[in-house]
Amino acid sequence: MEKYGYRFSAGPWNISTGADPFGPPVRPEIPLAEKFVILKQLGFDAVQFHDDDAVPDLDALSADQIRRTARETRQKLADHGLDAEFVAPRLWENPLTVDGAFTANAPEVRAYALERTRKAIDIAREMGTSLMVIWLAREGTYIREAKDAVVATERLVQALNALLEYDPELRIAIEPKPNEPMDLSYIPTIGHAIALGMRTHAPARMGALVESAHALLAGLDPSDEMAFALSFDKLWSVHLNDQNSLKFDQDRAFGTVNLRAAFNQARVLDRHDFYDRGMIGVDVKALRTQAPEVATKHLRNSLELFLRLVELVRSLDQAKVDALIAARDYEELDLLILNHLIGCP
């Protein structure tokens, strides 16, 4: 399959057991090394990691044990011809962080969040990547009066400064999301993420990751969020997926809900040479109803659809598009795009 210069990544969590808040697993767990085999066979080039994907139970390990296990995971990756795209600290599952991590009211929780993230930085270094993605999952509140949002923002800046000081080569991409698990998130959009990075003492090492579904949950167009980050040269990674309206984060396969929105995401990325800037990451989950033996088709479909949409982006008659824009005939432009998507001449 022609990749048009793009490299693709996915996380091991995208090959899942199908458990959800309302039901148990419906598929068997697959060992990490087997997931590497599957991802390579599907055409992926790299793997996204949470810190404890690479080093399980890391809170119970010494610094030397963490580094050694990370090196072992990196070797397994290399054995399958894969790289690590990034490492992300998983700060939202520890009982300590029920009220947030970097923005928690309790100082001992904020100290734990910094310590855990420094461990994740150590893992990233051993895994051969300087990129860390931080999803601020519980950095918000259910009750506005429970936290001071001004103080919380300052705490986020302080935490990021501490992490940037810890490793002078570290690059941090903030992944915004407007809700879930927190009802009221402090960094809901890509504009918030970029502004937060600008407040740090090393803004050149601060960027962002746009996830399609997170933009949709904020009532925004994912391609516009990508375009905004691209204009600042801050789009360092993407999580392509799809979403049925404003509800829980569904992580549907890319383009399965809104093909035109998917086309515009591929278009903005391709027109602005994202293949030279970063990897195309997907964050998609198999439907819970999917049988184990076919529970990786969501990954295959997302990768293949993105590449098919790149073909459509590059085959679009740009001269016609430009002429219709010049004539301000946007209805005709609308039909031109729709016909192009459905294969009508």
C-alpha positions in Angstrom: 0.0 0.0 0.0 1.4 3.4 -1.0 1.9 5.5 2.2 2.7 8.8 0.5 5.5 9.5 2.9 3.3 9.1 6.1 4.2 7.0 9.1 1.5 5.6 11.3 1.2 4.8 15.0 -1.3 3.2 17.4 -1.4 2.4 21.1 -1.6 -1.1 22.5 -4.9 -0.1 24.1 -6.4 0.0 20.7 -6.4 -3.8 20.7 -8.7 -4.2 23.6 -10.8 -6.7 25.5 -14.0 -4.7 24.9 -14.7 -3.9 28.6 -16.7 -0.8 29.3 -18.2 0.9 32.4 -21.3 -1.2 32.0 -19.9 -4.6 31.2 -16.9 -6.9 31.6 -14.3 -7.9 28.9 -15.8 -9.8 25.9 -12.4 -10.7 24.3 -9.2 -12.2 25.7 -6.3 -10.0 26.5 -3.4 -10.1 24.0 0.2 -10.0 25.3 2.1 -6.8 24.4 4.6 -8.6 22.1 1.8 -10.1 20.1 0.2 -6.6 19.7 3.5 -5.5 18.2 3.3 -8.3 15.6 -0.3 -7.3 14.8 0.5 -3.6 14.4 3.4 -4.3 12.2 1.4 -6.7 10.0 -1.3 -4.0 9.6 1.2 -1.5 8.3 2.0 0.6 11.4 5.4 2.0 11.9 5.4 3.0 15.6 3.7 2.4 18.9 2.2 5.0 21.3 2.8 4.1 25.0 1.4 5.0 28.4 4.3 4.7 30.9 2.8 1.5 32.4 2.3 0.0 28.9 6.1 0.0 28.6 6.8 -0.7 32.3 4.0 -2.4 34.1 3.5 -1.6 37.8 6.2 1.1 37.6 5.2 2.7 40.9 6.5 -0.5 42.7 9.8 -0.5 40.9 13.2 1.2 41.6 14.6 3.7 39.1 17.1 1.0 37.8 14.3 -1.5 37.4 12.2 1.0 35.5 15.0 1.8 33.1 15.9 -1.8 32.6 12.3 -2.8 31.8 12.0 0.1 29.4 15.1 -1.0 27.5 13.7 -4.5 27.3 10.4 -3.1 25.8 12.4 -1.0 23.3 14.3 -4.1 22.2 11.0 -6.0 21.6 9.9 -3.0 19.5 13.1 -3.1 17.5 12.7 -6.8 17.0 9.5 -6.1 15.2 10.8 -3.1 13.2 8.8 -0.6 15.2 9.6 2.6 17.0 8.1 4.4 20.0 6.3 7.6 19.0 5.7 8.9 22.5 5.3 8.0 26.1 2.4 9.4 28.2 2.1 9.4 32.0 -1.0 7.6 33.1 -2.1 9.9 36.0 -5.8 9.3 36.1 -6.1 5.7 37.4 -4.3 6.0 40.8 -6.8 6.5 43.7 -4.6 9.4 44.8 -5.6 11.4 41.7 -9.3 11.2 42.2 -9.4 15.0 42.6 -6.8 15.7 39.9 -3.1 15.3 39.5 -1.2 18.5 38.8 -4.2 20.6 39.8 -5.2 18.6 42.9 -5.9 20.6 46.0 -3.7 18.3 48.1 0.1 19.1 47.8 1.1 15.4 48.3 -1.0 14.4 45.2 0.7 17.1 43.1 4.0 15.8 44.3 3.1 12.3 43.3 2.0 13.5 39.8 5.4 15.1 39.2 7.3 12.1 40.5 5.2 9.7 38.3 5.7 11.9 35.2 9.5 12.1 35.8 9.5 8.3 35.7 7.6 8.5 32.4 10.3 10.8 31.1 12.9 8.3 32.1 11.0 5.6 30.3 10.7 7.8 27.2 14.4 8.4 27.1 15.1 4.7 27.3 12.5 4.0 24.6 14.3 6.4 22.2 11.8 9.2 22.0 11.9 12.7 23.3 8.1 13.2 22.8 5.7 13.0 25.8 2.0 13.4 25.4 0.1 14.7 28.4 -3.6 14.1 28.5 -4.9 16.2 31.4 -7.6 13.7 32.2 -8.6 14.8 35.7 -7.3 18.3 35.6 -10.7 19.9 36.1 -13.6 19.6 38.5 -17.2 18.4 38.9 -18.0 21.4 41.1 -16.7 24.8 40.0 -16.4 26.0 43.6 -14.2 23.1 44.6 -11.2 24.5 42.9 -9.8 27.9 42.0 -9.4 27.8 38.2 -6.8 30.6 38.2 -4.7 28.7 40.8 -5.2 25.4 38.8 -3.8 27.0 35.7 -0.8 28.3 37.5 -0.2 24.8 38.9 -0.3 23.4 35.4 2.3 25.9 34.3 4.5 25.1 37.3 4.3 21.4 36.7 5.2 21.8 33.0 8.2 24.0 33.9 9.4 21.4 36.4 9.2 18.6 33.7 10.9 20.7 31.1 13.7 21.4 33.5 14.0 17.7 34.4 15.0 16.8 30.8 16.3 19.6 28.5 15.6 17.5 25.4 12.0 16.7 26.4 9.1 17.9 24.1 5.6 17.9 25.5 2.4 17.7 23.4 -0.7 18.6 25.4 -3.8 16.6 24.3 -6.9 18.6 25.2 -10.4 17.2 25.9 -13.5 19.2 27.0 -15.0 16.6 29.3 -14.8 13.0 30.5 -13.7 11.9 32.9 -14.0 15.4 34.4 -17.2 17.3 33.8 -15.4 20.7 33.6 -11.9 20.4 32.1 -9.4 23.3 32.4 -7.8 22.6 29.0 -10.7 21.8 26.6 -9.4 22.9 23.2 -6.2 23.1 21.2 -6.1 26.9 21.7 -6.0 26.3 25.4 -3.3 23.8 25.0 -1.1 26.1 22.9 -1.7 29.0 25.2 -0.7 26.9 28.2 2.6 25.9 26.5 3.3 29.6 25.7 3.2 30.3 29.5 6.1 27.9 30.2 9.8 28.9 30.3 10.5 26.7 27.2 7.6 27.3 24.8 9.6 26.0 21.8 9.4 22.6 23.5 5.6 22.7 24.0 3.2 21.5 21.4 -0.1 19.8 21.0 -2.0 16.7 19.9 -5.4 17.0 18.2 -7.8 14.1 18.7 -10.7 14.1 16.2 -13.3 13.0 18.8 -12.1 15.4 21.4 -12.6 18.3 19.0 -16.1 17.0 18.2 -17.0 16.7 21.9 -16.1 20.4 22.2 -18.5 21.2 19.3 -15.6 22.0 17.0 -14.4 20.8 13.6 -11.3 18.6 13.9 -9.7 20.0 10.8 -10.0 23.5 12.1 -8.3 22.5 15.3 -5.5 20.9 13.3 -5.2 24.0 11.1 -5.0 26.2 14.1 -2.2 24.1 15.6 -0.4 23.9 12.2 -0.4 27.7 11.9 1.6 27.9 15.1 3.8 24.9 14.1 2.5 23.2 17.2 0.8 20.2 15.8 3.2 17.4 16.8 0.8 14.4 16.7 -2.8 13.5 15.9 -5.2 10.9 17.1 -7.6 10.2 14.2 -10.9 8.7 15.0 -14.6 9.5 14.8 -17.6 10.3 17.0 -21.4 10.0 16.9 -22.5 13.4 18.2 -21.9 14.9 21.7 -21.8 12.0 24.0 -19.1 9.8 25.6 -15.7 9.5 23.8 -16.4 6.6 21.3 -13.1 6.3 19.5 -14.9 5.0 16.4 -12.7 4.1 13.4 -11.6 7.1 11.4 -14.2 8.4 8.9 -16.9 5.9 9.8 -19.4 8.6 11.0 -18.6 11.7 8.9 -16.6 11.0 5.7 -16.5 14.6 4.7 -15.0 15.7 8.0 -12.5 12.9 7.7 -11.6 14.2 4.1 -11.0 17.7 5.5 -8.7 16.3 8.2 -6.7 14.4 5.6 -6.8 17.5 3.4 -5.4 20.0 6.0 -2.7 17.5 7.0 -1.6 16.7 3.5 -1.8 20.3 2.2 0.5 21.4 5.0 3.0 18.5 4.7 2.3 16.8 8.0 4.2 13.8 6.7 7.3 15.9 7.3 6.1 17.1 10.8 4.9 14.1 12.7 3.2 10.7 12.6 -0.4 9.9 11.8 -1.6 8.3 15.1 -5.0 6.6 15.4 -6.9 6.1 18.7 -9.7 3.8 17.8 -11.4 0.9 19.6 -13.1 -2.2 18.2 -16.8 -2.2 18.7 -17.7 -4.3 21.7 -19.7 -6.6 19.5 -16.7 -7.5 17.4 -15.5 -11.1 17.7 -11.9 -11.7 18.8 -10.7 -13.0 15.5 -11.8 -9.8 13.7 -11.1 -7.3 16.4 -8.3 -5.4 14.6 -10.2 -4.4 11.5 -10.9 -0.9 13.1 -7.2 -0.3 12.9 -6.9 -1.6 9.3 -9.9 0.4 8.2 -8.6 3.7 9.8 -5.2 3.4 8.1 -6.6 2.4 4.8 -9.3 5.1 4.8 -6.8 7.9 5.6 -4.6 6.8 2.7 -7.6 6.6 0.3 -8.6 10.1 1.4 -5.0 11.4 0.7 -5.5 10.0 -2.8 -8.7 12.0 -3.1 -7.1 15.1 -1.7 -4.3 14.9 -4.3 -6.6 14.1 -7.2 -9.0 16.9 -6.5 -9.1 19.4 -9.4 -7.6 22.4 -7.5 -8.0 24.6 -10.6 -11.7 24.1 -10.5 -11.7 24.7 -6.7 -9.8 27.9 -7.1 -12.1 29.1 -9.9 -15.2 28.5 -7.9 -13.7 30.2 -4.9 -12.8 33.2 -7.1 -16.4 33.3 -8.4 -17.7 32.9 -4.9 -19.9 30.0 -6.1 -19.8 28.0 -2.9 -22.9 25.9 -3.8 -21.1 24.6 -6.8 -18.0 24.0 -4.7 -20.1 22.0 -2.3 -21.3 19.7 -5.1 -17.8 19.4 -6.5 -16.5 18.1 -3.2 -19.4 15.7 -2.7 -19.2 14.3 -6.2 -15.4 13.8 -5.7 -16.1 11.9 -2.4 -18.7 9.6 -4.0 -16.7 9.1 -7.2 -19.0 10.9 -9.6 -17.3 12.7 -12.5 
